Amino acid sequence: MHLIVISSLDALCRQQACEAMAGANQQAVVVLHDLLENGLVIRRIFTDGTLVERTETQLEHGCLSCTVRLDVVPTVERLLDRGDETVVIGLPPGVSADSAIGALRRALPRSVTVVSAVLACAPDSLEDHIWDKHTLYESGFTPVPEDHRTPGEFLIGELCFNDTVLLAEPALVPVDPALRRRGIQLIGELAPHADVVVDPAEIRTGRHDYQEAQCRTIPGSVRIPAAVSASPFTTVTHRAERPLHPERFRDALAALAEGCCWLRGRLWIAAAPRCRIAIHGIGPLVWLENTGPWLADRDAGAASDLLDTVDAHLDWHQEHGDRCTVIAATGEGLDPAEIAGLLAGCELTDAEMDAGFAALTDPFRLDPAQHLAPHSN
């Protein structure tokens, strides 16, 4: 069985994408799941464009992960048993392709292959969604109050993981051509690995590489376009070899993130020198995450996941191992010299390096040795 998994921020984009996908794959079975309030899941199955099944299921715990585990996976398993060869899965809005494909891989046999992970996206509204400070629930995209992700968090995650972006433009209001073009340019800068298509017939099935997709979504990972584009958006990268002074970095953080649609990377902060700190900045929100010790600080016999050591081996330095700061900022009108200057001003001086790190405070409360939880800015 070949699976095409379609994720989306809203049901209108997903509906248009799935209908177009069905038209381009006449033999495909299309499965749509929707999670409503109070844990009600509606499942619809279409064959040759005709609704052949509609089922309502009440889940005890009405969350997005339960919808995948308790309804999406069993449905695909049933279609496999009856011999369907190509299935298009339209996930509930806000459900990530990563979580769904992971669940499918764990539960189903090797005879099931995900041939493409597709994000259905309206390009003219992409930038607005990235800068939306509200949660998915507050913005009306999911019925789960406990879902604290923003629309931008969801979309950046999908752009990282998925191999294809299918441009969907529900005909509710006229599309501004300039905003559409700008959105497509932003997609190209945020997801240089992805195919961006208008027609589902242009989707190159077989491109989905689950391991590579996971590598792109590791906190602290940096993947950038291979070439400079002609779009108004650019990606600026900078690397700092010395640890960052925690107070100076805290003071510089707002200026560093200003104007960035997406800020990401890994930090070597002197107040938590053994901790690999991931920085996430999506639209108006910036937060730090302790991802554990650097590879250089792990016990010799400790198991290491290949996925989280790729960057470490590429960054390896004879003296300080994989410890370093690498930051990538994507936005419009970014000044590489300004970003370089901000980070250079945060690096420890020779005198501070000689004095050691013990006296430095940890304003972000990131070091587990101090028994404090990670802090979001």
C-alpha positions as CSV (number, residue, x, y, z in Angstrom):
1,M,0.0,0.0,0.0
2,H,1.2,3.5,-0.9
3,L,0.1,6.3,1.5
4,I,0.0,10.1,0.7
5,V,-0.4,12.0,4.0
6,I,-1.8,15.5,3.8
7,S,-1.5,17.9,6.7
8,S,-3.0,21.4,6.9
9,L,-3.7,24.3,9.2
10,D,-7.4,24.5,8.2
11,A,-10.1,22.3,6.8
12,L,-10.7,24.4,3.7
13,C,-7.1,24.0,2.5
14,R,-7.2,20.3,3.3
15,Q,-10.5,19.8,1.5
16,Q,-9.3,21.5,-1.7
17,A,-6.0,19.6,-1.6
18,C,-7.7,16.2,-1.1
19,E,-10.3,16.8,-3.8
20,A,-7.5,17.8,-6.2
21,M,-5.5,14.8,-5.2
22,A,-8.4,12.5,-5.8
23,G,-8.8,13.9,-9.3
24,A,-5.2,13.3,-10.0
25,N,-5.3,9.7,-8.6
26,Q,-8.5,8.2,-9.8
27,Q,-7.8,4.8,-8.1
28,A,-7.0,6.3,-4.8
29,V,-9.1,6.0,-1.7
30,V,-9.4,9.3,0.2
31,V,-9.8,9.3,4.0
32,L,-10.7,12.5,5.9
33,H,-10.7,12.8,9.6
34,D,-12.1,15.7,11.6
35,L,-11.9,16.2,15.4
36,L,-14.8,18.2,16.8
37,E,-15.5,19.5,20.2
38,N,-16.0,17.0,23.1
39,G,-13.8,14.3,21.4
40,L,-16.1,13.6,18.5
41,V,-14.2,12.2,15.4
42,I,-15.9,12.2,12.0
43,R,-14.3,9.9,9.5
44,R,-15.3,10.1,5.8
45,I,-14.0,7.7,3.1
46,F,-14.3,8.5,-0.6
47,T,-13.8,6.3,-3.7
48,D,-13.9,7.8,-7.2
49,G,-15.1,11.1,-5.6
50,T,-18.1,9.4,-4.0
51,L,-18.7,9.3,-0.3
52,V,-18.8,5.6,0.6
53,E,-18.5,5.7,4.4
54,R,-19.2,8.3,7.1
55,T,-18.7,7.3,10.7
56,E,-18.8,9.2,14.0
57,T,-16.7,8.0,17.0
58,Q,-16.6,9.4,20.5
59,L,-13.2,9.4,22.0
60,E,-12.8,9.4,25.8
61,H,-9.8,11.7,25.5
62,G,-10.5,14.1,22.6
63,C,-6.9,15.1,21.7
64,L,-5.2,15.1,18.4
65,S,-2.8,12.3,19.2
66,C,-5.7,10.0,20.3
67,T,-7.4,10.7,17.0
68,V,-4.4,9.4,15.1
69,R,-3.8,6.4,17.4
70,L,-7.4,5.3,17.8
71,D,-8.9,6.2,14.4
72,V,-6.5,7.1,11.7
73,V,-4.2,4.0,12.2
74,P,-7.0,1.4,12.5
75,T,-8.7,2.9,9.4
76,V,-5.5,2.5,7.3
77,E,-5.1,-1.0,8.7
78,R,-8.6,-1.9,7.6
79,L,-8.0,-0.5,4.1
80,L,-4.8,-2.5,3.8
81,D,-6.7,-5.7,4.8
82,R,-9.2,-5.2,2.0
83,G,-6.5,-4.7,-0.6
84,D,-6.5,-0.9,-1.4
85,E,-3.2,0.1,-3.0
86,T,-3.2,3.9,-2.8
87,V,-4.7,5.9,0.1
88,V,-4.7,9.6,0.6
89,I,-5.0,10.6,4.2
90,G,-6.3,14.0,5.0
91,L,-5.3,14.6,8.6
92,P,-7.4,16.7,11.0
93,P,-6.3,20.4,10.9
94,G,-3.4,20.9,13.3
95,V,-2.3,17.2,13.3
96,S,1.4,17.1,12.2
97,A,2.4,14.7,9.5
98,D,5.4,13.7,11.7
99,S,3.2,12.4,14.5
100,A,0.8,10.6,12.1
101,I,3.5,9.0,10.0
102,G,5.4,7.9,13.2
103,A,2.2,6.3,14.5
104,L,1.6,4.5,11.2
105,R,5.2,3.3,11.0
106,R,5.0,1.8,14.5
107,A,1.6,0.1,14.0
108,L,1.6,-1.1,10.4
109,P,3.7,-3.6,8.5
110,R,6.5,-2.8,6.1
111,S,4.2,-3.4,3.2
112,V,2.8,0.1,3.9
113,T,4.9,2.9,2.4
114,V,4.5,6.6,2.8
115,V,5.4,8.0,-0.6
116,S,4.8,11.6,0.1
117,A,4.1,14.0,3.1
118,V,2.2,17.0,1.8
119,L,1.4,20.3,3.4
120,A,-1.7,22.0,2.0
121,C,-1.0,25.7,2.4
122,A,-2.6,29.0,1.3
123,P,0.5,31.1,0.4
124,D,-1.2,34.4,0.7
125,S,-1.9,33.9,4.4
126,L,1.3,32.2,5.4
127,E,3.1,35.2,6.7
128,D,0.1,36.3,8.8
129,H,-0.2,32.9,10.4
130,I,3.5,32.9,11.3
131,W,3.1,36.2,13.1
132,D,-0.1,35.1,14.9
133,K,0.6,35.1,18.6
134,H,-2.6,33.2,19.5
135,T,-2.8,29.4,20.0
136,L,-4.3,27.1,17.5
137,Y,-7.3,26.8,19.8
138,E,-7.7,30.5,20.2
139,S,-7.4,31.1,16.4
140,G,-10.1,28.4,15.8
141,F,-8.0,25.8,14.1
142,T,-8.3,23.0,16.7
143,P,-11.0,22.2,19.3
144,V,-8.4,21.4,22.0
145,P,-8.0,24.1,24.6
146,E,-4.8,22.4,25.9
147,D,-3.1,22.8,22.5
148,H,-0.8,25.8,23.1
149,R,1.0,25.7,19.7
150,T,0.7,28.8,17.6
151,P,-0.2,28.6,13.9
152,G,3.3,29.6,13.1
153,E,4.7,26.7,15.2
154,F,2.6,24.2,13.3
155,L,3.4,25.6,9.9
156,I,7.2,25.8,10.5
157,G,7.1,22.2,11.8
158,E,5.3,21.0,8.7
159,L,7.5,22.9,6.3
160,C,10.5,21.3,7.9
161,F,9.2,17.8,7.9
162,N,7.1,17.5,4.7
163,D,8.6,16.9,1.3
164,T,6.0,18.7,-0.7
165,V,3.9,21.9,-0.3
166,L,0.6,21.9,-2.3
167,L,-0.6,25.4,-2.8
168,A,-4.3,25.5,-1.8
169,E,-6.4,28.6,-2.4
170,P,-10.0,28.2,-1.1
171,A,-12.2,30.5,-3.2
172,L,-13.7,32.4,-0.2
173,V,-12.2,35.7,-0.9
174,P,-10.1,37.0,-3.9
175,V,-6.4,36.2,-3.6
176,D,-4.0,39.1,-3.7
177,P,-1.4,38.1,-6.4
178,A,1.3,40.0,-4.7
179,L,0.7,38.3,-1.3
180,R,0.5,34.9,-3.1
181,R,3.8,35.5,-4.8
182,R,5.4,36.7,-1.5
183,G,4.1,33.6,0.3
184,I,5.5,31.3,-2.3
185,Q,8.9,33.1,-2.0
186,L,8.7,32.6,1.8
187,I,8.0,28.9,1.4
188,G,11.0,28.5,-0.8
189,E,13.2,30.2,1.8
190,L,11.8,28.3,4.8
191,A,11.6,24.8,3.1
192,P,14.3,24.7,0.4
193,H,14.1,20.9,0.3
194,A,10.4,20.8,-0.6
195,D,8.7,20.7,-3.9
196,V,6.2,23.5,-4.2
197,V,3.3,22.6,-6.6
198,V,0.0,23.8,-7.7
199,D,-1.2,20.6,-9.5
200,P,-1.2,17.4,-7.5
201,A,-0.2,15.6,-10.7
202,E,3.2,17.4,-10.2
203,I,3.8,15.7,-6.9
204,R,6.9,13.4,-7.1
205,T,5.8,10.4,-5.0
206,G,8.6,8.4,-3.5
207,R,10.5,11.4,-2.2
208,H,9.5,11.0,1.5
209,D,12.6,10.0,3.5
210,Y,11.4,9.6,7.1
211,Q,14.9,9.7,8.7
212,E,16.0,12.8,6.8
213,A,12.7,14.5,7.6
214,Q,13.3,13.8,11.3
215,C,16.8,15.2,11.0
216,R,15.3,18.5,9.7
217,T,13.0,18.8,12.7
218,I,15.6,18.2,15.5
219,P,15.6,21.1,17.9
220,G,18.8,23.1,17.3
221,S,19.2,21.8,13.8
222,V,20.1,24.3,11.1
223,R,19.2,23.6,7.4
224,I,19.5,26.6,5.0
225,P,19.0,27.2,1.3
226,A,21.9,26.1,-0.9
227,A,21.8,29.3,-3.0
228,V,20.7,32.9,-2.5
229,S,17.3,33.5,-4.1
230,A,15.9,36.7,-5.7
231,S,13.1,36.8,-3.1
232,P,12.8,39.6,-0.5
233,F,13.5,36.9,2.2
234,T,17.0,35.8,3.1
235,T,18.5,33.5,5.6
236,V,21.5,34.7,7.6
237,T,23.7,32.3,9.5
238,H,26.4,33.0,12.1
239,R,28.7,30.8,14.1
240,A,30.4,31.7,17.5
241,E,33.2,29.5,18.7
242,R,33.3,30.8,22.3
243,P,30.6,30.4,24.9
244,L,28.0,33.2,25.2
245,H,27.8,35.4,28.3
246,P,24.2,34.7,29.6
247,E,23.4,38.2,30.6
248,R,24.7,39.8,27.4
249,F,22.9,37.2,25.3
250,R,19.6,37.9,27.2
251,D,20.0,41.6,26.5
252,A,20.7,41.0,22.8
253,L,18.0,38.4,22.2
254,A,15.2,40.8,21.3
255,A,17.4,42.6,18.8
256,L,18.5,39.3,17.4
257,A,15.0,38.0,16.8
258,E,13.5,41.3,15.5
259,G,12.0,40.9,12.1
260,C,12.7,37.2,11.9
261,C,10.0,34.9,10.6
262,W,12.1,32.0,11.8
263,L,15.1,31.9,14.2
264,R,16.7,28.6,15.0
265,G,20.0,27.0,16.0
266,R,21.9,25.8,19.0
267,L,23.6,27.8,21.7
268,W,26.7,27.3,23.9
269,I,25.8,29.4,27.0
270,A,28.5,29.8,29.6
271,A,26.1,29.5,32.6
272,A,25.1,26.1,31.3
273,P,28.2,25.0,29.5
274,R,27.4,21.3,29.3
275,C,23.9,21.8,27.9
276,R,23.1,22.0,24.2
277,I,20.5,24.8,24.2
278,A,18.2,25.0,21.2
279,I,16.8,28.4,20.2
280,H,13.4,28.6,18.6
281,G,11.9,31.9,17.3
282,I,8.7,31.8,15.2
283,G,7.1,35.1,14.5
284,P,6.6,37.0,17.8
285,L,7.6,34.1,20.1
286,V,11.1,33.1,21.1
287,W,12.0,30.4,23.5
288,L,15.0,28.3,24.6
289,E,15.1,24.5,25.2
290,N,17.6,22.4,26.9
291,T,18.1,19.4,24.6
292,G,20.6,17.6,26.9
293,P,24.4,17.4,27.0
294,W,26.6,18.1,24.1
295,L,28.0,15.0,22.5
296,A,31.4,16.0,23.9
297,D,30.0,15.9,27.4
298,R,28.3,12.6,27.2
299,D,29.7,9.5,28.9
300,A,31.9,7.4,26.6
301,G,29.5,4.5,26.9
302,A,26.3,6.5,26.5
303,A,24.0,5.6,23.6
304,S,23.7,8.2,21.0
305,D,20.9,8.6,18.5
306,L,22.2,9.0,15.0
307,L,19.6,11.7,14.4
308,D,20.9,14.0,17.1
309,T,24.6,13.5,16.3
310,V,24.7,14.5,12.7
311,D,25.3,18.2,13.4
312,A,27.7,17.3,16.2
313,H,30.0,15.4,13.9
314,L,29.9,18.1,11.3
315,D,30.7,20.8,13.9
316,W,33.4,18.8,15.7
317,H,36.4,20.9,16.9
318,Q,39.6,19.4,18.2
319,E,39.5,21.5,21.4
320,H,35.9,21.9,22.3
321,G,34.2,19.1,20.4
322,D,30.7,20.0,19.1
323,R,30.2,22.9,21.6
324,C,29.6,26.1,19.7
325,T,26.8,28.5,18.8
326,V,25.2,28.2,15.3
327,I,22.2,30.5,14.5
328,A,20.1,30.9,11.3
329,A,17.7,33.7,10.9
330,T,15.1,34.0,8.1
331,G,13.3,37.2,7.4
332,E,13.2,40.3,5.3
333,G,15.8,43.0,5.4
334,L,18.1,41.2,7.8
335,D,21.6,42.7,8.2
336,P,24.3,39.9,8.5
337,A,26.8,42.4,10.0
338,E,24.3,43.4,12.7
339,I,23.6,39.7,13.6
340,A,27.4,39.0,13.6
341,G,28.0,42.0,15.8
342,L,25.3,41.1,18.3
343,L,26.7,37.5,18.8
344,A,30.3,38.7,18.8
345,G,29.4,41.0,21.7
346,C,27.9,38.1,23.6
347,E,31.0,35.9,23.4
348,L,33.2,35.6,26.5
349,T,36.3,37.7,26.5
350,D,39.8,36.3,27.2
351,A,39.6,37.5,30.8
352,E,36.1,35.9,31.2
353,M,37.4,32.6,29.8
354,D,40.3,32.6,32.2
355,A,38.0,33.4,35.1
356,G,35.9,30.3,34.4
357,F,32.1,29.9,34.4
358,A,31.3,29.1,38.0
359,A,30.3,32.6,39.1
360,L,27.9,33.2,36.1
361,T,24.2,33.2,36.8
362,D,21.7,31.4,34.5
363,P,19.0,33.9,33.8
364,F,17.2,31.4,31.5
365,R,17.2,28.7,34.2
366,L,18.3,26.1,31.7
367,D,20.9,24.1,33.7
368,P,19.4,20.9,35.3
369,A,22.2,21.0,37.8
370,Q,20.4,24.0,39.4
371,H,17.2,21.9,39.5
372,L,15.3,24.5,37.5
373,A,12.9,23.9,34.6
374,P,13.5,25.4,31.1
375,H,12.1,28.8,30.7
376,S,10.3,30.3,27.7
377,N,10.8,33.9,26.7
